[in-house]
């Protein structure tokens, strides 16, 4: 990341996270290390992934590349499935964001492939307020699950979250993650 002012304040100012807050991802290599350490990971992608943040930053491209490079199943929420279809990518599943949040906190759920619970969930492209609430539920009711928010605003309910980043720093971080995972 380039030099930036690092803030660990929720982007949504009125929200209070409580005493347990997300650790800051100051180096993208932290995400790579967490992904390599995990036994079973899942990627949850919301409809904001289809938004073009600049001519260079297209989160939906990053989500596809991350899923393919790391071999992580992707769950598409909302109408993200349509955007992925336009790009000839088939996610592992499509369901509402609240449903995947509920399933991830269910100790009886054995995953999309019936091979057991996930120990790492990565989130990107959900509306901030929705991701905030889902990660709050997971923080309190899925104690064995680590969560990473790959969005550009700090979400205190994740286990790990980027600080509030400029589009440039965020783009650079996502590119570094993909490069370190062996992608292009």
WODA-V583410 format. One record per pair of residues at least 24 apart in sequence whose ideal C-beta (glycine too) atoms are under 8 Angstrom apart, sorted by the first residue. I is the first residue (numbers start at 1). GAP is how many residues later the second one is. D is the distance in Angstrom with one decimal. If there is no record, write none. Layout:
<<I	GAP	D> <I	GAP	D>>
This chain:
<<1	25	7.2> <1	26	7.5> <1	27	7.4> <1	164	7.6> <1	168	4.9> <1	171	6.0> <1	172	5.9> <2	166	7.0> <2	167	5.9> <2	170	6.8> <4	159	7.8> <4	161	6.8> <4	162	6.6> <4	165	5.3> <6	157	4.6> <7	147	6.7> <7	156	5.5> <7	157	4.9> <8	146	5.9> <8	148	7.7> <8	155	6.0> <9	145	6.6> <9	155	7.2> <10	122	7.4> <10	143	8.0> <10	144	6.0> <10	145	7.0> <10	146	5.3> <11	117	6.0> <11	142	3.6> <11	143	6.1> <11	144	7.7> <11	153	5.8> <12	116	5.9> <12	117	6.3> <12	120	6.4> <15	117	6.2> <15	141	7.8> <17	119	7.8> <17	139	3.4> <17	140	5.9> <20	119	6.9> <21	135	4.2> <21	136	8.0> <22	127	7.2> <22	132	6.9> <22	133	6.3> <22	134	5.1> <22	135	6.8> <22	136	4.4> <22	137	6.3> <22	138	5.9> <22	139	3.9> <23	136	6.8> <23	137	5.2> <23	138	7.6> <24	130	7.5> <24	136	7.8> <24	137	6.9> <24	138	7.5> <24	139	5.2> <25	123	7.5> <25	135	5.3> <25	136	6.4> <25	137	5.0> <25	138	7.6> <25	148	7.4> <26	137	7.3> <28	145	4.4> <28	146	7.6> <28	148	4.0> <28	149	4.7> <28	152	7.0> <29	147	7.3> <29	151	5.9> <30	130	6.6> <31	91	7.9> <31	117	6.0> <31	119	7.3> <31	129	7.1> <31	146	5.1> <32	145	5.9> <32	148	4.3> <32	149	5.9> <34	86	6.3> <34	112	6.7> <34	114	6.3> <34	126	6.6> <35	35	5.8> <35	37	7.6> <35	85	6.8> <35	87	7.7> <35	146	7.0> <38	81	5.3> <38	82	3.7> <38	108	7.3> <39	80	5.4> <40	71	6.8> <40	75	7.3> <40	76	6.2> <40	77	7.0> <40	78	4.7> <40	79	5.6> <40	80	7.2> <41	29	7.0> <41	31	4.7> <41	77	6.4> <41	78	7.5> <41	79	4.3> <41	80	7.3> <41	81	6.7> <42	30	6.5> <42	31	5.7> <42	32	7.9> <42	33	6.4> <42	62	7.5> <42	69	7.5> <42	70	7.4> <42	76	4.7> <42	78	7.4> <42	79	5.2> <42	80	7.3> <43	24	5.5> <43	29	4.8> <43	30	7.0> <43	31	4.6> <43	32	7.1> <43	78	7.8> <43	79	4.8> <43	81	7.4> <44	30	7.8> <44	31	5.0> <44	33	6.6> <44	53	7.1> <44	56	5.6> <44	77	6.3> <44	78	7.0> <44	79	4.9> <44	80	7.5> <44	82	7.2> <45	29	5.8> <45	30	7.0> <45	31	5.6> <45	32	6.8> <45	35	5.5> <45	46	7.4> <45	79	5.7> <45	80	5.0> <46	31	4.9> <46	32	6.1> <46	34	6.2> <46	51	6.0> <46	77	7.8> <46	78	7.2> <46	79	3.9> <46	80	3.4> <46	81	6.8> <46	84	7.4> <46	85	7.4> <47	30	6.8> <47	31	4.0> <47	32	5.5> <47	33	5.0> <47	36	7.6> <47	78	6.6> <47	79	8.0> <48	77	4.4> <48	78	6.6> <48	79	6.3> <48	103	7.9> <49	31	6.0> <49	34	7.3> <49	75	6.1> <49	76	3.1> <50	30	6.5> <50	33	4.2> <50	75	7.6> <51	74	8.0> <53	99	8.0> <53	114	5.0> <53	117	7.7> <53	118	7.7> <54	113	5.4> <54	117	7.3> <56	115	6.1> <57	110	5.7> <57	113	7.1> <57	114	4.4> <57	117	7.9> <59	65	6.1> <59	66	5.4> <59	115	7.9> <60	24	7.1> <60	27	6.9> <60	65	7.5> <61	26	7.9> <62	62	7.5> <62	88	7.9> <62	112	4.8> <62	116	7.0> <63	61	5.9> <63	62	6.8> <64	25	4.9> <65	113	5.5> <65	118	5.3> <65	119	7.7> <66	56	7.6> <66	111	7.2> <66	112	6.5> <66	115	7.5> <66	117	7.5> <67	24	7.5> <68	115	7.4> <69	109	6.0> <69	112	4.8> <69	113	6.2> <69	114	3.4> <70	111	5.4> <70	113	8.0> <72	50	7.2> <73	39	5.5> <73	40	7.4> <75	25	5.1> <75	37	7.4> <77	49	6.8> <80	45	6.9> <97	29	5.6> <97	33	5.7> <97	34	7.8> <97	37	6.2> <98	32	7.9> <98	36	7.0> <101	33	3.8> <101	36	5.8> <101	37	6.5> <102	35	7.9> <104	34	5.9> <104	38	5.7> <104	41	6.0> <105	32	5.9> <105	33	5.7> <105	36	4.3> <105	37	4.2> <105	40	7.7> <117	27	6.9> <117	28	7.5> <118	27	6.4> <119	25	6.4> <119	26	6.4> <119	27	6.5> <120	25	7.3> <120	26	5.1> <120	27	7.6> <120	28	7.0> <121	24	5.9> <121	25	7.6> <121	26	5.1> <121	27	7.5> <122	25	7.6> <122	26	4.8> <122	28	5.8> <123	24	6.6> <123	25	7.1> <123	26	5.3> <123	27	6.7> <123	28	7.2> <123	35	7.3> <124	25	7.5> <124	26	4.1> <124	27	5.7> <125	26	7.2> <126	25	7.5> <128	25	6.0> <128	27	7.3> <131	24	5.8> <132	25	6.1> <150	24	7.0> <150	27	7.9>>
